[in-house]
């Protein structure tokens, strides 16, 4: 079901208190907050390609896609982009420090959960004239575009989309007597498939896996099950948690049963995120909710589908990174040349789709590479059924270590105790701070 996008515009700060405080503090300490350099809008729809040197920052998880895009651009343009890849854990601090000193690069990408906050702090230049002038604007992923829109003015475009999807190991499905070409249609069917693979009793092989000590992993992979069945995870204004509703309870009970049955990779209990997909990538897990960006690097035959809910349906968490021109760039017209090319069919299809990555334009979903791999069509189509939830204190409520969301999940799945209504109330309390 298509999710409501309006709340993304109403709620401007998604990043955690640490990130917001850091950026505000350093910006107050001396950065030029007015934006600088040539107005990109003055350069026309394609920007300027005059041999300028541009700088671009991205975080490490998207290094592969960033290098592909930068290399392709550099090979076909007079402008040259110099890419800096920053460790994920260092990225917020690096951006914050640079924002305060006027040292942001010409272009920088940001995890979509930080985009609304950084746009509201003035770290990105207004690109509304450029983006609104794109003939295909209505085809651009609405979740990412909305996350970077302030007062009706878009500042950011999708850089790399990362969707949570159901992946399954076709060989393990065959071994377990399951149809390797058919995805589980409900969460119950998902659990049944995991138990059958566990029943093979293969050394080191488990039915499924997840990150039960990783709030971000669980948001990315369990929220879609709730959406798929028509449920909501929060109120429209992002101030009330709905994670004690019936759809959510069914998700917890399914995973609690899977854990009790022994069909979940044991290391999932303590997994904090760095290796949460490793078991599947190594062929040791039968099926799991998994990042779509890893399709091209998964070394065996896999099936791909949207994430089902307790009563069926399909959804996804639309994550990944947005990208824009920084407030400090003096080469906005040249930076827009990169961004406009990045959204072109040449980049979306001949770079991203060719590498089995998700395109950011709906009109390019059925491209020539997708035609040879139906899994890409599935991923692209499910992107339109997902959501990018926004709340003022999202980070503290869900992603932070020891967040109340983690407490709720661990109580319901691992500890078989706890009052789900009370734990849900603790999430609401943080959302309302």
Order of alpha helices (4+ residues) and beta strands (2+ residues): alpha-alpha-beta-alpha-beta-alpha-beta-alpha-alpha-alpha-beta-beta-beta-alpha-alpha-alpha-alpha-alpha-beta-beta-beta-beta-beta-alpha-alpha-alpha-alpha-alpha
